[in-house]
Amino acid sequence: MLYDPSLILAQIVCLQCLYYLTLGAFSSFLVGSRASRMSLVYLFDFVTVTASTVTGWCAIAAFFLTSIAAHFNFRFCFIWIPCRSVYMLYLIERAKKCLDFAATLYIIHLSICTIYGGWPSSVTWWVVNVTGFEMMALLGKYLCIRREMREIP
């Protein structure tokens, strides 16, 4: 396999865009029903990810739903819920690259959040994002391994 930096960059950009598309969709559904006005604050500001308000719990749920929805995609194909692990399955396609791409995605997310709202000082934000990273990397790796282990027809 050849080293192709443009392919890797395209995969990173595509994965990042799909990540924010999915997070935005879940946030608009969950947080949008609670908030008077939906904005980028719910995606990038650590203050909104809190366990002390119902809206904060909705934001936490949006982050977690994007990480764990992959099992339901394969079980219930008629209800397709986009999620990061499935994106990794189709974009990255290799189990050994899943951790690298998940780490890159979350480092970029941390950078954007830091630029947008300052360094995240909320323990809840860190727990939600570290857990989401772990779920994305492990589930993406699991799905890729499952695909790689299928018999060749």
C-alpha beads as a LAMMPS data file, in Angstrom:
LAMMPS data file: protein, C-alpha beads

153 atoms
152 bonds

1 atom types
1 bond types

-500.0 500.0 xlo xhi
-500.0 500.0 ylo yhi
-500.0 500.0 zlo zhi

Masses

1 110.0

Atoms # bond

1 1 1 0.000 0.000 0.000
2 1 1 1.435 3.337 -1.055
3 1 1 1.692 6.347 1.195
4 1 1 -0.696 8.937 -0.239
5 1 1 -0.840 12.160 1.826
6 1 1 -3.643 13.638 -0.280
7 1 1 -5.825 10.572 0.380
8 1 1 -5.104 10.740 4.106
9 1 1 -5.898 14.456 4.202
10 1 1 -9.107 13.886 2.237
11 1 1 -10.120 11.119 4.672
12 1 1 -9.445 13.378 7.669
13 1 1 -11.445 16.267 6.183
14 1 1 -14.297 13.989 5.164
15 1 1 -14.423 12.272 8.557
16 1 1 -14.349 15.635 10.357
17 1 1 -17.175 17.018 8.212
18 1 1 -19.294 13.909 8.723
19 1 1 -18.589 14.092 12.459
20 1 1 -19.958 17.634 12.692
21 1 1 -22.870 16.821 10.384
22 1 1 -23.880 13.929 12.613
23 1 1 -23.308 15.809 15.855
24 1 1 -25.265 18.752 14.475
25 1 1 -28.165 16.522 13.462
26 1 1 -28.387 14.860 16.872
27 1 1 -27.913 18.182 18.651
28 1 1 -30.605 19.918 16.632
29 1 1 -32.988 17.073 17.403
30 1 1 -32.181 16.729 21.120
31 1 1 -30.946 20.171 22.171
32 1 1 -33.080 22.075 19.651
33 1 1 -36.229 20.861 21.368
34 1 1 -34.997 22.375 24.665
35 1 1 -33.135 25.514 23.573
36 1 1 -34.829 28.670 22.367
37 1 1 -32.176 29.148 19.666
38 1 1 -29.806 26.549 18.275
39 1 1 -26.226 27.745 17.744
40 1 1 -22.654 26.505 17.473
41 1 1 -22.297 26.905 21.231
42 1 1 -23.856 23.459 21.684
43 1 1 -21.185 21.882 19.492
44 1 1 -18.034 23.784 20.447
45 1 1 -18.397 25.378 23.883
46 1 1 -17.532 23.198 26.868
47 1 1 -19.941 25.139 29.119
48 1 1 -23.006 23.579 27.444
49 1 1 -21.855 20.016 28.163
50 1 1 -23.007 19.865 31.753
51 1 1 -24.858 17.415 33.947
52 1 1 -26.624 20.169 35.890
53 1 1 -29.298 21.056 33.307
54 1 1 -31.657 19.108 31.073
55 1 1 -30.241 20.874 28.022
56 1 1 -26.750 19.804 29.101
57 1 1 -27.905 16.196 29.361
58 1 1 -29.377 16.507 25.857
59 1 1 -25.988 17.749 24.600
60 1 1 -24.265 14.821 26.327
61 1 1 -26.766 12.417 24.761
62 1 1 -26.073 13.905 21.326
63 1 1 -22.346 13.243 21.761
64 1 1 -22.910 9.684 22.945
65 1 1 -25.549 8.800 20.351
66 1 1 -23.169 9.621 17.548
67 1 1 -20.664 7.189 19.055
68 1 1 -22.904 4.203 19.801
69 1 1 -25.415 4.283 16.952
70 1 1 -23.386 1.894 14.778
71 1 1 -24.872 -1.284 16.252
72 1 1 -28.346 -0.104 15.372
73 1 1 -27.316 0.693 11.783
74 1 1 -26.581 -2.943 11.103
75 1 1 -29.504 -4.362 13.048
76 1 1 -32.164 -1.946 11.742
77 1 1 -31.153 -0.988 8.212
78 1 1 -34.450 0.768 7.560
79 1 1 -33.572 3.398 10.191
80 1 1 -30.163 4.641 9.037
81 1 1 -28.535 6.784 11.689
82 1 1 -25.207 8.252 10.558
83 1 1 -22.433 7.755 13.050
84 1 1 -18.699 8.104 13.250
85 1 1 -17.870 4.424 13.592
86 1 1 -19.740 3.555 10.416
87 1 1 -18.066 6.477 8.686
88 1 1 -14.738 5.023 9.732
89 1 1 -15.790 1.636 8.365
90 1 1 -16.404 3.061 4.905
91 1 1 -13.828 5.871 4.802
92 1 1 -10.850 4.337 6.569
93 1 1 -11.531 0.639 5.877
94 1 1 -8.567 -0.596 7.898
95 1 1 -8.748 -1.580 11.556
96 1 1 -5.164 -0.542 12.281
97 1 1 -5.900 3.041 11.171
98 1 1 -9.043 3.559 13.282
99 1 1 -7.232 4.712 16.429
100 1 1 -5.129 7.190 14.446
101 1 1 -8.100 8.722 12.676
102 1 1 -10.210 8.839 15.848
103 1 1 -7.373 10.582 17.702
104 1 1 -6.917 13.046 14.838
105 1 1 -10.639 13.804 14.793
106 1 1 -10.751 14.498 18.523
107 1 1 -7.535 16.546 18.507
108 1 1 -9.018 18.733 15.763
109 1 1 -12.272 18.940 17.754
110 1 1 -10.319 19.970 20.873
111 1 1 -8.492 22.626 18.846
112 1 1 -11.725 24.054 17.433
113 1 1 -13.375 24.012 20.872
114 1 1 -10.352 25.791 22.377
115 1 1 -10.447 28.478 19.682
116 1 1 -14.224 28.861 20.031
117 1 1 -14.731 28.818 23.794
118 1 1 -11.331 28.583 25.465
119 1 1 -9.566 25.612 27.006
120 1 1 -12.223 23.142 28.268
121 1 1 -12.104 23.259 32.045
122 1 1 -15.217 21.177 32.618
123 1 1 -14.635 17.641 33.864
124 1 1 -17.916 16.617 32.233
125 1 1 -16.686 17.814 28.827
126 1 1 -13.490 15.774 29.180
127 1 1 -15.345 12.643 30.321
128 1 1 -17.853 12.904 27.459
129 1 1 -15.188 13.465 24.798
130 1 1 -12.698 10.876 26.073
131 1 1 -15.500 8.307 26.318
132 1 1 -16.722 9.257 22.834
133 1 1 -13.175 8.882 21.491
134 1 1 -12.814 5.441 23.069
135 1 1 -16.192 4.311 21.779
136 1 1 -15.447 5.607 18.285
137 1 1 -12.003 3.991 18.096
138 1 1 -13.074 0.651 19.548
139 1 1 -16.340 0.352 17.662
140 1 1 -14.735 1.497 14.407
141 1 1 -11.946 -1.045 14.875
142 1 1 -14.459 -3.779 15.705
143 1 1 -16.517 -3.052 12.589
144 1 1 -13.428 -2.926 10.365
145 1 1 -12.121 -6.213 11.788
146 1 1 -15.516 -7.804 11.216
147 1 1 -15.419 -6.643 7.604
148 1 1 -11.815 -7.814 7.117
149 1 1 -12.609 -11.276 8.550
150 1 1 -15.453 -11.990 6.112
151 1 1 -14.834 -14.799 3.690
152 1 1 -13.914 -13.806 0.181
153 1 1 -16.661 -14.992 -2.196

Bonds

1 1 1 2
2 1 2 3
3 1 3 4
4 1 4 5
5 1 5 6
6 1 6 7
7 1 7 8
8 1 8 9
9 1 9 10
10 1 10 11
11 1 11 12
12 1 12 13
13 1 13 14
14 1 14 15
15 1 15 16
16 1 16 17
17 1 17 18
18 1 18 19
19 1 19 20
20 1 20 21
21 1 21 22
22 1 22 23
23 1 23 24
24 1 24 25
25 1 25 26
26 1 26 27
27 1 27 28
28 1 28 29
29 1 29 30
30 1 30 31
31 1 31 32
32 1 32 33
33 1 33 34
34 1 34 35
35 1 35 36
36 1 36 37
37 1 37 38
38 1 38 39
39 1 39 40
40 1 40 41
41 1 41 42
42 1 42 43
43 1 43 44
44 1 44 45
45 1 45 46
46 1 46 47
47 1 47 48
48 1 48 49
49 1 49 50
50 1 50 51
51 1 51 52
52 1 52 53
53 1 53 54
54 1 54 55
55 1 55 56
56 1 56 57
57 1 57 58
58 1 58 59
59 1 59 60
60 1 60 61
61 1 61 62
62 1 62 63
63 1 63 64
64 1 64 65
65 1 65 66
66 1 66 67
67 1 67 68
68 1 68 69
69 1 69 70
70 1 70 71
71 1 71 72
72 1 72 73
73 1 73 74
74 1 74 75
75 1 75 76
76 1 76 77
77 1 77 78
78 1 78 79
79 1 79 80
80 1 80 81
81 1 81 82
82 1 82 83
83 1 83 84
84 1 84 85
85 1 85 86
86 1 86 87
87 1 87 88
88 1 88 89
89 1 89 90
90 1 90 91
91 1 91 92
92 1 92 93
93 1 93 94
94 1 94 95
95 1 95 96
96 1 96 97
97 1 97 98
98 1 98 99
99 1 99 100
100 1 100 101
101 1 101 102
102 1 102 103
103 1 103 104
104 1 104 105
105 1 105 106
106 1 106 107
107 1 107 108
108 1 108 109
109 1 109 110
110 1 110 111
111 1 111 112
112 1 112 113
113 1 113 114
114 1 114 115
115 1 115 116
116 1 116 117
117 1 117 118
118 1 118 119
119 1 119 120
120 1 120 121
121 1 121 122
122 1 122 123
123 1 123 124
124 1 124 125
125 1 125 126
126 1 126 127
127 1 127 128
128 1 128 129
129 1 129 130
130 1 130 131
131 1 131 132
132 1 132 133
133 1 133 134
134 1 134 135
135 1 135 136
136 1 136 137
137 1 137 138
138 1 138 139
139 1 139 140
140 1 140 141
141 1 141 142
142 1 142 143
143 1 143 144
144 1 144 145
145 1 145 146
146 1 146 147
147 1 147 148
148 1 148 149
149 1 149 150
150 1 150 151
151 1 151 152
152 1 152 153
